[in-house]
Amino acid sequence: MSMSELGKVDREFFDSHIYPRLGADRDDVRLGPQHGVDFAVIDVGDRTVVTATDPVFVMPSLGFERAAWFAFHVLMSDVAVSGIQPTHLSIDLNLPPEITDEEFEQVWKTFDAEATELGVNVVTGHTGRYAGCTYPMVGGGTVLGVGDPADLVRPDGARPGDRVLVTKGPAIEATGLLSIQFEELMRHDLAADEIAAATDRFDDMSPVRDALTAAAAGPVTAMHDATECGVFGGLYEMARAGGVHLDVETDSIPVQPGVEAACEFFDIDPWIAISEGTLLLTVAPEGVDSVLAALDDEGIPAAEAGVVSEGSGVTVDGEEINHPERDPFWATFEEYMGKLEDET
């Protein structure tokens, strides 16, 4: 097996090269690493510690305040989908030489403000400028959530009879990032209101509030953030984690303004494109109304889109689907960076 040229490694590479080599076995690890699973769980006394690690993703073209907001929420999201509030952050910033003190100050002020609002303490880290480091991947962060084991929503918790809910819909991140980065190129083909709707999707690119709101509202059995490979990839990973089958109808899933126009412009399938901010969840039937009501109270679009049954895999609109394996976002981003350079 060979590693993917761009983006996260696939399941085959993970199972062949990473999963067999995880160091010492420990009895306190309740949930260890699995491909497509967002977080790990460690038991510490009578408390549960949820932990997840991700790159620090900073795109200067967004403006450093907005870029830092997104970078922070990417780090928080994988712990939030456990139903446990993120509480602690360890962060490593390997910064490119060209970042100025003023730009770094804006990044860190934003991190501090978001962490304060969410109740997260930065407990340790490392910061420096280094040759060879470049945007957007400028380090990594590990988030912890310390909470009551009873509040934990396991990624493998979906059970037959549960309902499938989806917030916000497909291609939120792909639409928001590509539209902001390549707005000038989009003006050749799209109307101003279509572009504005697409760039507005940036504000939807955090599932943290979605996850914590849903977990508090009703009996949520599993949650997953639709990141690489989008909604279809996330549904497949959720079904595989729970050992269940998901039957979903796309007509029931909300599609936000600007998504269809942007995905058509960039020639990407919205259902398999990265969608940070979209939450996939399974909910016991008696909790569906309360979860949807709570999300609506927070202004988060959401809908019931399917049902969990015995078996395996995912059926979408009556047809079985496979995991997409490759997210179109990364190649599209690289392609349009070349087009932007040619135009300027």
QUITAVEN-V102711 format. One record per residue. N is the residue number from 1. RES is the residue in three letters. NEAR is the number of other C-alpha atoms within 12 Angstrom. Layout:
n=N res=RES near=NEAR
n=N res=RES near=NEAR
This chain:
n=1 res=MET near=13
n=2 res=SER near=15
n=3 res=MET near=19
n=4 res=SER near=18
n=5 res=GLU near=12
n=6 res=LEU near=19
n=7 res=GLY near=23
n=8 res=LYS near=25
n=9 res=VAL near=24
n=10 res=ASP near=29
n=11 res=ARG near=28
n=12 res=GLU near=21
n=13 res=PHE near=19
n=14 res=PHE near=22
n=15 res=ASP near=20
n=16 res=SER near=16
n=17 res=HIS near=17
n=18 res=ILE near=19
n=19 res=TYR near=16
n=20 res=PRO near=15
n=21 res=ARG near=12
n=22 res=LEU near=15
n=23 res=GLY near=10
n=24 res=ALA near=10
n=25 res=ASP near=12
n=26 res=ARG near=13
n=27 res=ASP near=12
n=28 res=ASP near=18
n=29 res=VAL near=20
n=30 res=ARG near=22
n=31 res=LEU near=28
n=32 res=GLY near=27
n=33 res=PRO near=28
n=34 res=GLN near=27
n=35 res=HIS near=30
n=36 res=GLY near=38
n=37 res=VAL near=39
n=38 res=ASP near=42
n=39 res=PHE near=42
n=40 res=ALA near=36
n=41 res=VAL near=38
n=42 res=ILE near=28
n=43 res=ASP near=24
n=44 res=VAL near=18
n=45 res=GLY near=12
n=46 res=ASP near=13
n=47 res=ARG near=20
n=48 res=THR near=33
n=49 res=VAL near=34
n=50 res=VAL near=45
n=51 res=THR near=40
n=52 res=ALA near=37
n=53 res=THR near=28
n=54 res=ASP near=30
n=55 res=PRO near=30
n=56 res=VAL near=35
n=57 res=PHE near=32
n=58 res=VAL near=39
n=59 res=MET near=27
n=60 res=PRO near=30
n=61 res=SER near=20
n=62 res=LEU near=28
n=63 res=GLY near=20
n=64 res=PHE near=30
n=65 res=GLU near=27
n=66 res=ARG near=30
n=67 res=ALA near=37
n=68 res=ALA near=34
n=69 res=TRP near=34
n=70 res=PHE near=38
n=71 res=ALA near=39
n=72 res=PHE near=46
n=73 res=HIS near=43
n=74 res=VAL near=41
n=75 res=LEU near=46
n=76 res=MET near=53
n=77 res=SER near=46
n=78 res=ASP near=47
n=79 res=VAL near=48
n=80 res=ALA near=49
n=81 res=VAL near=49
n=82 res=SER near=52
n=83 res=GLY near=46
n=84 res=ILE near=41
n=85 res=GLN near=38
n=86 res=PRO near=42
n=87 res=THR near=30
n=88 res=HIS near=31
n=89 res=LEU near=38
n=90 res=SER near=32
n=91 res=ILE near=32
n=92 res=ASP near=27
n=93 res=LEU near=33
n=94 res=ASN near=30
n=95 res=LEU near=30
n=96 res=PRO near=25
n=97 res=PRO near=19
n=98 res=GLU near=19
n=99 res=ILE near=27
n=100 res=THR near=16
n=101 res=ASP near=17
n=102 res=GLU near=13
n=103 res=GLU near=24
n=104 res=PHE near=29
n=105 res=GLU near=16
n=106 res=GLN near=23
n=107 res=VAL near=34
n=108 res=TRP near=27
n=109 res=LYS near=22
n=110 res=THR near=25
n=111 res=PHE near=36
n=112 res=ASP near=22
n=113 res=ALA near=21
n=114 res=GLU near=29
n=115 res=ALA near=29
n=116 res=THR near=18
n=117 res=GLU near=16
n=118 res=LEU near=25
n=119 res=GLY near=20
n=120 res=VAL near=29
n=121 res=ASN near=27
n=122 res=VAL near=27
n=123 res=VAL near=17
n=124 res=THR near=16
n=125 res=GLY near=19
n=126 res=HIS near=18
n=127 res=THR near=19
n=128 res=GLY near=21
n=129 res=ARG near=21
n=130 res=TYR near=17
n=131 res=ALA near=13
n=132 res=GLY near=13
n=133 res=CYS near=18
n=134 res=THR near=22
n=135 res=TYR near=26
n=136 res=PRO near=25
n=137 res=MET near=24
n=138 res=VAL near=35
n=139 res=GLY near=30
n=140 res=GLY near=28
n=141 res=GLY near=37
n=142 res=THR near=36
n=143 res=VAL near=43
n=144 res=LEU near=37
n=145 res=GLY near=41
n=146 res=VAL near=33
n=147 res=GLY near=29
n=148 res=ASP near=22
n=149 res=PRO near=24
n=150 res=ALA near=18
n=151 res=ASP near=29
n=152 res=LEU near=39
n=153 res=VAL near=41
n=154 res=ARG near=39
n=155 res=PRO near=44
n=156 res=ASP near=30
n=157 res=GLY near=29
n=158 res=ALA near=41
n=159 res=ARG near=34
n=160 res=PRO near=26
n=161 res=GLY near=22
n=162 res=ASP near=33
n=163 res=ARG near=37
n=164 res=VAL near=48
n=165 res=LEU near=48
n=166 res=VAL near=49
n=167 res=THR near=48
n=168 res=LYS near=41
n=169 res=GLY near=49
n=170 res=PRO near=52
n=171 res=ALA near=53
n=172 res=ILE near=50
n=173 res=GLU near=49
n=174 res=ALA near=53
n=175 res=THR near=54
n=176 res=GLY near=43
n=177 res=LEU near=44
n=178 res=LEU near=47
n=179 res=SER near=42
n=180 res=ILE near=33
n=181 res=GLN near=30
n=182 res=PHE near=35
n=183 res=GLU near=33
n=184 res=GLU near=24
n=185 res=LEU near=26
n=186 res=MET near=31
n=187 res=ARG near=19
n=188 res=HIS near=13
n=189 res=ASP near=17
n=190 res=LEU near=25
n=191 res=ALA near=19
n=192 res=ALA near=19
n=193 res=ASP near=18
n=194 res=GLU near=27
n=195 res=ILE near=35
n=196 res=ALA near=26
n=197 res=ALA near=28
n=198 res=ALA near=40
n=199 res=THR near=34
n=200 res=ASP near=27
n=201 res=ARG near=36
n=202 res=PHE near=38
n=203 res=ASP near=29
n=204 res=ASP near=39
n=205 res=MET near=43
n=206 res=SER near=37
n=207 res=PRO near=47
n=208 res=VAL near=39
n=209 res=ARG near=36
n=210 res=ASP near=44
n=211 res=ALA near=47
n=212 res=LEU near=35
n=213 res=THR near=35
n=214 res=ALA near=46
n=215 res=ALA near=38
n=216 res=ALA near=30
n=217 res=ALA near=28
n=218 res=GLY near=29
n=219 res=PRO near=33
n=220 res=VAL near=42
n=221 res=THR near=43
n=222 res=ALA near=46
n=223 res=MET near=52
n=224 res=HIS near=54
n=225 res=ASP near=53
n=226 res=ALA near=47
n=227 res=THR near=44
n=228 res=GLU near=44
n=229 res=CYS near=41
n=230 res=GLY near=42
n=231 res=VAL near=51
n=232 res=PHE near=47
n=233 res=GLY near=40
n=234 res=GLY near=48
n=235 res=LEU near=56
n=236 res=TYR near=41
n=237 res=GLU near=44
n=238 res=MET near=42
n=239 res=ALA near=44
n=240 res=ARG near=33
n=241 res=ALA near=30
n=242 res=GLY near=34
n=243 res=GLY near=23
n=244 res=VAL near=32
n=245 res=HIS near=34
n=246 res=LEU near=44
n=247 res=ASP near=36
n=248 res=VAL near=35
n=249 res=GLU near=27
n=250 res=THR near=27
n=251 res=ASP near=17
n=252 res=SER near=24
n=253 res=ILE near=29
n=254 res=PRO near=28
n=255 res=VAL near=31
n=256 res=GLN near=36
n=257 res=PRO near=28
n=258 res=GLY near=36
n=259 res=VAL near=41
n=260 res=GLU near=32
n=261 res=ALA near=33
n=262 res=ALA near=44
n=263 res=CYS near=37
n=264 res=GLU near=21
n=265 res=PHE near=30
n=266 res=PHE near=35
n=267 res=ASP near=23
n=268 res=ILE near=30
n=269 res=ASP near=30
n=270 res=PRO near=38
n=271 res=TRP near=40
n=272 res=ILE near=36
n=273 res=ALA near=45
n=274 res=ILE near=45
n=275 res=SER near=48
n=276 res=GLU near=46
n=277 res=GLY near=47
n=278 res=THR near=53
n=279 res=LEU near=53
n=280 res=LEU near=49
n=281 res=LEU near=57
n=282 res=THR near=53
n=283 res=VAL near=39
n=284 res=ALA near=30
n=285 res=PRO near=26
n=286 res=GLU near=18
n=287 res=GLY near=26
n=288 res=VAL near=33
n=289 res=ASP near=23
n=290 res=SER near=23
n=291 res=VAL near=39
n=292 res=LEU near=38
n=293 res=ALA near=23
n=294 res=ALA near=26
n=295 res=LEU near=32
n=296 res=ASP near=21
n=297 res=ASP near=17
n=298 res=GLU near=19
n=299 res=GLY near=16
n=300 res=ILE near=32
n=301 res=PRO near=31
n=302 res=ALA near=38
n=303 res=ALA near=35
n=304 res=GLU near=36
n=305 res=ALA near=34
n=306 res=GLY near=34
n=307 res=VAL near=33
n=308 res=VAL near=38
n=309 res=SER near=25
n=310 res=GLU near=20
n=311 res=GLY near=18
n=312 res=SER near=26
n=313 res=GLY near=30
n=314 res=VAL near=37
n=315 res=THR near=28
n=316 res=VAL near=28
n=317 res=ASP near=18
n=318 res=GLY near=14
n=319 res=GLU near=14
n=320 res=GLU near=19
n=321 res=ILE near=27
n=322 res=ASN near=22
n=323 res=HIS near=30
n=324 res=PRO near=26
n=325 res=GLU near=30
n=326 res=ARG near=30
n=327 res=ASP near=37
n=328 res=PRO near=32
n=329 res=PHE near=38
n=330 res=TRP near=26
n=331 res=ALA near=23
n=332 res=THR near=29
n=333 res=PHE near=28
n=334 res=GLU near=19
n=335 res=GLU near=18
n=336 res=TYR near=26
n=337 res=MET near=21
n=338 res=GLY near=15
n=339 res=LYS near=18
n=340 res=LEU near=18
n=341 res=GLU near=13
n=342 res=ASP near=10
n=343 res=GLU near=12
n=344 res=THR near=10
